[in-house]
Amino acid sequence: MMPPENAPSPLPELTESEKRCLTLAANGRTPADIVLDIDLTTACVNGILRSAVEKLGARNIVGAIARAVRLDLL
């Protein structure tokens, strides 16, 4: 059975790493800066940010941050 069209979509569930990286990005940190802050590789940080963007249905990190803030996820 399909949900009604007007039913709100469920909130995306972000991991703690995704929340942390998005919060740092929202505060002006670049992925290279985030690597230094949370001691992960650049590839890992980029993957975490990409995952957050996809989960939030955004086109980029800025859109993901905006949506996460609107949804009170950060």
C-alpha positions as CSV (number, residue, x, y, z in Angstrom):
1,M,0.0,0.0,0.0
2,M,1.4,3.4,-1.0
3,P,1.3,6.3,1.4
4,P,-1.0,9.2,0.6
5,E,0.5,11.9,-1.5
6,N,0.1,14.5,1.2
7,A,1.8,12.4,3.8
8,P,5.0,14.1,5.0
9,S,8.2,12.3,4.0
10,P,10.2,10.8,6.8
11,L,13.1,12.9,8.1
12,P,16.4,11.8,6.8
13,E,18.6,10.2,9.5
14,L,22.1,11.6,9.5
15,T,25.0,9.9,11.2
16,E,27.0,11.8,13.9
17,S,29.8,12.1,11.3
18,E,27.5,13.7,8.8
19,K,26.1,16.1,11.3
20,R,29.6,17.0,12.5
21,C,30.9,17.6,8.9
22,L,27.8,19.6,7.9
23,T,28.1,21.7,11.1
24,L,31.8,22.4,10.4
25,A,31.0,23.3,6.7
26,A,28.2,25.6,7.9
27,N,30.8,27.4,10.0
28,G,32.9,28.0,6.9
29,R,35.3,25.1,7.1
30,T,36.4,23.5,3.9
31,P,36.7,19.7,3.5
32,A,40.5,20.1,3.9
33,D,39.9,22.0,7.2
34,I,37.4,19.4,8.4
35,V,40.1,16.7,7.8
36,L,42.3,18.4,10.4
37,D,39.4,18.9,12.8
38,I,38.1,15.3,12.9
39,D,41.2,13.3,11.9
40,L,39.8,11.5,8.9
41,T,41.1,11.2,5.3
42,T,40.0,13.7,2.7
43,A,38.3,10.9,0.8
44,C,36.4,9.9,3.9
45,V,35.2,13.5,4.6
46,N,34.2,14.0,1.0
47,G,32.2,10.7,1.2
48,I,30.5,11.8,4.4
49,L,29.5,15.1,2.9
50,R,28.3,13.5,-0.3
51,S,26.2,11.0,1.7
52,A,24.6,13.8,3.7
53,V,23.9,15.7,0.5
54,E,22.2,12.7,-1.0
55,K,20.2,11.8,2.1
56,L,18.9,15.4,2.3
57,G,18.0,15.5,-1.4
58,A,20.2,18.5,-2.0
59,R,22.3,19.5,-5.0
60,N,25.3,20.5,-3.0
61,I,26.7,21.1,0.5
62,V,25.1,24.5,0.9
63,G,21.7,23.1,0.0
64,A,22.3,20.2,2.4
65,I,23.2,22.6,5.2
66,A,20.1,24.7,4.5
67,R,17.8,21.7,4.5
68,A,19.3,20.2,7.6
69,V,18.9,23.5,9.5
70,R,15.2,23.8,8.3
71,L,14.6,20.3,9.4
72,D,16.3,20.9,12.8
73,L,18.8,18.2,12.2
74,L,21.8,20.3,13.1
